[in-house]
Amino acid sequence: MYLYSRLMKSHKQINVGIVGCGKFISMFLSQSQSLKSICINTIVDIDIKKAKANCFNACLKKNIISFINFSKDINDIIENNTIDIVIEATGNAKVGILNAIKVIKSKKNIIMVNVEADVVGGKYLSDLASKHNVVYSMAYGDQPSLILEQIEWGLINGFDVIAAGKGTKYHPSFKESTPETVWDHYGIKKEVALSSGMNSKIFNSFITGDKSSIEMVAVANASHLNFPKTGLQYPAVGVNDISKTLIPKSLGGVLENSYQVEVISSINANKEIIDDNLRWGVFVVIKARNSYVKDSFKQYGINTDTTGFYSALWRPYHYIGLELAQSIYSIALKNEPTGQTKFYKADVATIAKKNLTKGEKLDGEGGFTVRGEGVSSQFSKKNNILPLGLSDGLTVKEDIKKNSLITLGMVETNFPEDIKIARDYQYSLIR
């Protein structure tokens, strides 16, 4: 809070390295020329030509682009002692974890746009960062960080934070969606989506529920809230009914218990858009701890449930990469993350999206072959699950029926040693 006032007093140049120059980073780059003290030093991407094109399309001036070091090798960031903060935005869990380990061990702060990597190995990476006295941070602009901000607002002000989450467009039938069908469900013309750099597979993960599971697991692992034992429910709820619905069942709500994450849908069972929906936003549900606070809710016109004790606060939009600077300044000026993995309470399991045959290759999050569902870390360990983030590119060793849980024993794995260490470390924390 009040970072801008602090920034105005600072004369420090903040040198930034970026790994992965896709849509999220392009949005950040479009703002970068308006940001004081931030210097884009190096951009690492497997496709340098495309990365440069994204910089140009993001309205970066040619002279600015000419001063950026473009590379395919992350060691050009690791070995550069002038870089203060690294943004990992590859979107690939395996690559992201390996990159993060290198960055952290090189004594550089890291912002993980890569939520996929965070839910696979975030507790290990967060603890590793603490060991090396650097900051490991979630990316402001992504919904997990914004949700955590609202949770902290509630807790710091003495409220009982009962639930938190985000809105999305979801219907049970969307579980079957593939990169070929995504744009009809998403509600945008395919030509428009692709011309603006929107990846069909990535955006399909928003529709199928993969991304919702990933993001809510990230929030659970970074807060006092839990992932629901029976999975996300996606109730179709308008903002004015959040405080009436995202409360325990004993009070007429939908929550199994207090203190859990949830996602609400912008469409109902008939796929009709509901009024005052929160498709693009985030929310938190709070509870008054005494009658005076409850009465204050009423006196000041605050929306509540029928008991008057529960209220909700929401933010209608998240601005994605357009507001990533918040994370950079928070680290550079306060040495603080904008969200950080604190626990290993939940995981994202891999579920067969169709009947799979021996020898078939999986294509991971948002693809044709599998989907993801949140589970407890205890369930993950007991059942030896294949984390969704590690599923892309693996070969199936046996026939697997649609909707079946996929375990590590069902696929051929050859994970790098650092991935194994990260997973084993987290499993060792379970008592």
N, C-alpha and C positions, 0 to 999 in steps of 0.2 A: 504494500500500500504506500502511496505517495512516492513511488519510484521516480516519477518525472521530476519532482522537486529535488530529489537527491541527484538525479542525472544532470540537472542544470548546474550543479555545483562541481561536477566531476569533469576532469580534463583527460581522463584515461582513455586510450584507444583500446577497443575490444576486438581482438582478432579472432575470426571465426573460420572454422573448417567445416565443410559439409560433405556428408557421404550419402549419395543418392539424390539426384536432382529431378524429382517428379513433380506432381501437381501440388503437394503440400509446400514443398520448397519454392516452387515457382510463385506461389501466393506470397510467401515470405519475401522473396526477392523483389516482388512488385512494390513492396513497402520500404525496402532497404535504403533507398536513396533519400528517404525522409527521416531516417533514424540517426540520431546523434551518436557519434563515437564508434558505431559498429562498422567494421571493415571485413568484407568477405575476402579472405586470403586464398583459400584453396577449395575447389570443388572436385570431389572424386566420384566418378560414375563410369560404368562399363561402356557407355555410349557417349563419348565426349561430344560428338557432333550434335546429338540430340540435346545434351545438357546445355551447350552453347545456344542452341535454338530456343530452349526454354528460357534462358536468361534474356535473350532478345525479345521473345514474346511477352516476358514479364516487364517490359519497358525499361530494362536497364540500358543506360547509354553505352555506346560503343567503347568510349574511353574507359568506362568502369569495367566492362567485360574484358578489355585488353589487359587490365592489371590483375585479373584473377588467374591463379595457377590452376589449370585443368589437368587432371591426371586419372589414370585407371588404377593407381596403386595407393592404397591407404597409408603405406609407409611414408608417402610424401606429406601426410598430415602428422603421423606419429613422430617423425624425425624433425619436424619443424618446431623449434622451441619458442617461436613467436606466437603460436596459436594458443589462445586461452581456453576456448570452448569449442567442442565438436558437436555437431548435430547429426545424429544417425537416423537416416530416413529411407533406408533401403526397402523396408516393408517385409523383409525376409528374416524370419526368426533365427535360423541357423547363422546366416551371414551377420545379422545384427549382434548376436551374442559374441561371436568371435571378434567383431570390430570393437564392440564395447570393452571387452577384456583388454585388447591392445591399447585402446585410448586411456582407460583407467590406469593401466600399468605404466603408461608414459606420463602420468601425473597431470593429465588434462581433464577438465570438467566435461561432462557429457549430458546432452539433452536427447532423450529417446523418443523421437517421433514414432519409432518402431514399437508400437504396443504389442505386436505379435511376439517380439523377442522378450518384452517385459513379462508377459504372462508365462512364458516358458522358463525363464531364468532370472527374473527380476530381483528376487530376494538375494540370490547369490551375487548378482552384479551390484546391488545396493550395498551389501556388506563389504564387497571387495573395494568399492569406492571409499567407504569409510576407513578401511584399512590403509588406503593410499592417500587419505586426506584430500580427496577431491569430491565434487558434487555430482551425484547421479540424479537426474531430474526428469520427470514427465514433461511433455511439451504442452505449454499453455496454448489454447486454441483447440486442441483435441478435447473431447468431452470428459475423459477421466480427470484431467487436471482441473477443469472448470467445476466438475461435481465436487471434487475434494475441496476446492475453495469455498463452496457453499457449505459443505459439512463443517469445515473449520470455523466459518462465520457463526454457525449455529452453536457449536460447542464453546467457542470463546466467549459467547454472550450468555452462556448459562442455560441454553435450551437443551432439552433431551432430543437428540437427533434420531428419529425413528426409522427413516428410510431416505434413500436418495437414488437418483438415476437419470435417465435421459428419455427423450422421445424419439420415435422413428416411425417409418412406414412399414408395418408388418402384418402379415396374414399367414395362418398356418400353411396354406398352400404354397407360399413362397419358399418353403424348405426345399422344394423341388427345382427352384429356379437355377438356371445355368447362365454362363456368359452370353449365350445366344438369346436368352429371353429377358435378360435383366432390364433393358431400357423400357420395355412395355410396362413392367412392374414399377420401375423407378419413376416413370412419368415424364420422360424427356425423349426427344427424337434421337435415334441412334447417331445420325449424322452430326447433330449438334454436340452430343456427348463426346464423340471421338475426335471431332475437330478442336475441342477445347482441352484435349489431353486426358480425358477421363477413361481410365483403364476398365474394360468390361469385367474382368475377373475381380478386381479390387472392389468395384462398386457393387458387384453381385453379392459380395460378402455382407454388405449393408442390408440387402434385401432378404437373404436367406436366414439371417439371425446369427451368422458366424461372428460378425463384428460386434454385435450387441453382447454376445457371450464373452468375447475377448475383453471388451471394454469394462463390462461389469465385474469380471474376475479381477481386472486391474484395480478397480475401485475397492473391491473387497480386500484385496491384498495390501492396500495402502491406507485402510481406515478401520474403524471399529465395527463396520457393517459386515454382514455375511452374505454369501451367495445362497439363494434359496435352495433347500434340499431337493425339492421336486422340480427345479428349473424355473426359468423366467416364464411369466404368464402373459405378458404383453396386453394388459387390459386396455380397451379403447376408452381413453379418459381425456376430457378437455381440462384446461388448466384450472378452471373454477371448481372442479370436482376432485382434484388431486388430494386435498386434505380430507375428503370424505371417503376416498377409495384406497389410498395407499396407507392404510392403517390396519391393525390386527382384525382378523375375522370376527373375533368376539365383540367387536364394536361396529360390525357391518362392513368392514373393509375386505381386502383380498390377501393380505399378508399372512403367511403361515405363522410368523412371529415378528415381534418388533426387531429392529436393527438388521435390516437387510436391504440389498439393492434390488431394483426392479426397472423394467423398461415399459413405457406406455406407447400404444400405437395410435397413429393419426387416422386410422380407418377401422371401421367396425367389421363384424362377421360377414356383412354383405359387400365389403370392400368400398363402402361409402365413406367419404371424408367427413369426420366429425367436426363439430363447431369448436372453435378455440383450441385446436389441437397444438401439440408441442413437438411437431415432427423434427424440428431443427435444434431444439433446446435441451436444457437440463433443469433438474428440480431437486429440492430437498424438503422433507417433511419434518416438522418440529413439534414438540409437545410442551405445553406450559407445565411448569413444575408445581404451581400453586394457583389458588383461585384468584389472587390479585393479578397475576400475569394473564390468566384466562379473561378476566374482566377487562383488562387493558386491550386485548385483542378486539373485543366487542366495541369498546369505546372509540377505538380508532379505525373502525370499519375494516378490520383485517378478516380475510376469508378464512373460515374454520369449518370443522365438521359439526355435526349436530350437538355434540357434547360441549363444544366451545373450547376444548383443550388442544386440539390438533390444528395446525396451520401449515401452509406450504409457501415456499418462495421459489420462483422459477425465473429462468433467463430464457427469453424466447428464441435466441439464436446463438450459435457459436460461429466464430469467424475463421476457424481453421488456421491455416498458415499466416493469415493476415494479422494475427495477434501473437505470433511466436516470439516477438521481441520481448514480451513480458518475462519469458523464461531467461532469455539472455541477460537482461538487466538485473533480474533477481539474483542470478549467480554472480555477475560481475560486480554489482554494487553492494549486495548483502551476503553473498556466499550462501544463499539459500535456494533450495529447489522449489519448483512449482508443482509439488506432488512427488511422492517417492514411495517405492515399495518397502513396506515395514514388516510384512508377514508372508507366510506361505500357507494360506487357508484354502485356496481354490485353484483350479486348473481348467484347461479346456480340452476335453476329450474329442477324439476323432470317431465319427459315426459314418457308416457306409451310406451314401446317398442313393445307391443303386446296387443291384447284385453285382458283385465283383468276382472275377475269375482269376485263378492262379496265373501269375505272370503279368497281370495287368499293373500299370503304373498309376499311382495316386497323383492328383494334381493340387492338393491342398485347399486352403481357404478360398471360398468363392468359386470353386471350380465345378467340374462335371461329376467327380467321383465321390467326394466326401463332404461332410459338413461338421460343424463344431457345436458342442454343448458343454456348458459349465458343470463342473463336478467338484466335490470337496477334495482337498489334498489327500485325505485319508483314503477316499475311494480311488484316487489316482494311483497311490502307492500299492494298495491292496490288489488292484486289478491290472497293474502293470500297463496302464493305458499308453497309447501312442498320442502324444500331444499334437493337437491340430497343427501347430506351428512347425513341427518337425516332419509332417507327413508328405509334403510336396516332393515328388520325384522318387518315392520309395516303391519297391516292387512287392506285390502281394504274393505270399508263399502258399496260400490255400484259397479255396472258394469262400467268399464271405457274403452272407445274405444282407439285403437291403435293411437299413435301420439297425444293424448290429454294431456293437461297440468293437472298435479295432484295437487290439493290444499289440505290444511290441513283438510278441512271439508270432504274430500273423504276417509280419513284413520283414524283408531283408533290410537290415540296418548296418550302416558303417559310419556312425557319427564320429566327428572329431573328438579327441580326448577331452578338450575343454568343455564340450557340450555334456559329455558324460559326467564330468566333475561338477558342473553346475547343477545337474539334475540330482546326482547323488547327495550333494550338499543340502539341497532343499528337502529331500526325503529324510535325511538324517535329523532334521529339525522336528519331525513328527514324533510325538510321544504317545 
